[in-house]
Amino acid sequence: MRVERPMEETEQRLLPAPARGLVLALVLTGAAVALVFVAFGGAVGGSGQPVARAGAEAVTRAEFALRLFVAVGAISGLASLGGVLARRLGQPTVVGQMVAGLLLGPSALGALAPGAMNLLTPDWIKPDLSLIAQGALAIFMFTVGMEFDPQVLGRQRSVIGAASVAMMAVPFALGLVAAIPFAATMAGPKAGMTEYVLFVGTALSVTAFPVLARIVQESGLTGTRLGSLAMVCAGVADVLAWCALAVVLAITQARSPAGVLTAVALTAGLVLFVLLVVRPALRALAARHAGSSLPTPAALALVLGLIFALAAATDAIGVHAIFGAFLAGIVLPRESALLGSVPEKLGTLNRAMLLPVFFASIGLQTNVRLAIDHPAVLIGGAVLLAVAVLGKLGTASVVALAGGMPRRLALGLGVLMNARGVTEIVVLSTGLSVGVISDGAFAMLVLMALVTTVMAVPALRLLKLFNPAGPASGPEQHHAATSGVTISGKELS
């Protein structure tokens, strides 16, 4: 008797009916666009009035340095321990790091032992912790940019591109509409209705490309069509989400139509300059010195200089530093002998030492009691969680079904696309820093990001798509690896 292998269907089929999938993706995208227009034509109005907030105490430089060192060491150590425990439980590392931050912050330690929390992270040290966290975030966005390869769309670029747009547009539109009734309690002090609803729509449309890559790898889906399709769609959807976030931030910072147009035009001009001038120059430099490599300190200075120069440029424009860092990752030549393994080692060091500080710092900013004490925020968070899951998981599954994927695999794609993790946290921290969402809304949306990430692995197990040993080798795996779209050295039709 032949025993069914859960991965076998995956390798046999990608989107056997691409025309149907393309049509449905376009219809869903059109419906999402129409929903956005209806919302803006009715309930969404102009900018709201800002609502307000600020202390420090004098310390010696030696005490300041010691306290900062202790705080960074303790936060990084506990966050890393949380990441290890999360991995043991079959969850992405970021989940454990975030939970560690929540335990150290006002939601747990601050409520049970406020003196201990103030001893570990006094208010006067938080700006410097934030600076370290932002540096780690910039390097992380650089590594995300390096991992994104626009060539992954391959021969099926039309249907996969349309499907990716639908998977971003539908949750964006649903989130925008669902956010309107809760604006009074969830909008930030510097946000009008327009910026607030656009931001919430963007936050709900995100898929965590880096976390998804880890889930695909640990689920044994690497090299399968399901895993590869999820990676491609997540990469495209995330680029679209970053663009949408750039527009939201431009609106928030500019505060006038002319300012918005100026910020968007300057951003577009910077992107064109980097893609048309900087990237060819870097490639020419790498090709010219293909047989030699820079000393490690010089290569590190070049990479960090590029990251922080572009981050400073986009920050000056009024978008956000993370976009410049992401752009640096896209334009830097991959596998350049000139730079050696410096970019990879920088990313590894950042993930091991500095990035846990960023995720823990998010937990330190997250006060769940602000939501619990305000039922409207709690209800709003629950509604947005339901809309986030319905919009992303539902759209991805329906488009995949229309494209000819079996029901189990279509649901698997929806589950993978629904994981928001790291990318969502970055988006939310950006929104909080510019005052688009309130502290209570931030807490609920952080929990939403955690829930949608945590549910991925159990859902894959339920669908019998979790196989840590990896897909079986043989003709099916070979076919999945040799018939069209290139991803990580493999191809898929």
Secondary structure as GFF3:
##gff-version 3
##sequence-region A 1 493
A	DSSP	alpha_helix	8	12	.	.	.	ID=ss1
A	DSSP	alpha_helix	18	42	.	.	.	ID=ss2
A	DSSP	alpha_helix	61	88	.	.	.	ID=ss3
A	DSSP	alpha_helix	93	104	.	.	.	ID=ss4
A	DSSP	alpha_helix	109	112	.	.	.	ID=ss5
A	DSSP	alpha_helix	114	120	.	.	.	ID=ss6
A	DSSP	three_ten_helix	123	125	.	.	.	ID=ss7
A	DSSP	alpha_helix	126	147	.	.	.	ID=ss8
A	DSSP	three_ten_helix	150	156	.	.	.	ID=ss9
A	DSSP	alpha_helix	157	179	.	.	.	ID=ss10
A	DSSP	three_ten_helix	180	182	.	.	.	ID=ss11
A	DSSP	alpha_helix	183	186	.	.	.	ID=ss12
A	DSSP	alpha_helix	193	205	.	.	.	ID=ss13
A	DSSP	alpha_helix	209	218	.	.	.	ID=ss14
A	DSSP	alpha_helix	225	254	.	.	.	ID=ss15
A	DSSP	alpha_helix	257	273	.	.	.	ID=ss16
A	DSSP	pi_helix	274	278	.	.	.	ID=ss17
A	DSSP	alpha_helix	279	288	.	.	.	ID=ss18
A	DSSP	alpha_helix	296	317	.	.	.	ID=ss19
A	DSSP	alpha_helix	321	331	.	.	.	ID=ss20
A	DSSP	alpha_helix	342	349	.	.	.	ID=ss21
A	DSSP	pi_helix	350	354	.	.	.	ID=ss22
A	DSSP	alpha_helix	355	365	.	.	.	ID=ss23
A	DSSP	alpha_helix	368	372	.	.	.	ID=ss24
A	DSSP	alpha_helix	375	389	.	.	.	ID=ss25
A	DSSP	pi_helix	390	394	.	.	.	ID=ss26
A	DSSP	alpha_helix	395	402	.	.	.	ID=ss27
A	DSSP	alpha_helix	407	417	.	.	.	ID=ss28
A	DSSP	alpha_helix	421	433	.	.	.	ID=ss29
A	DSSP	alpha_helix	439	454	.	.	.	ID=ss30
A	DSSP	alpha_helix	456	462	.	.	.	ID=ss31
A	DSSP	alpha_helix	475	480	.	.	.	ID=ss32
A	DSSP	beta_strand	485	487	.	.	.	ID=ss33
A	DSSP	beta_strand	490	492	.	.	.	ID=ss34
###
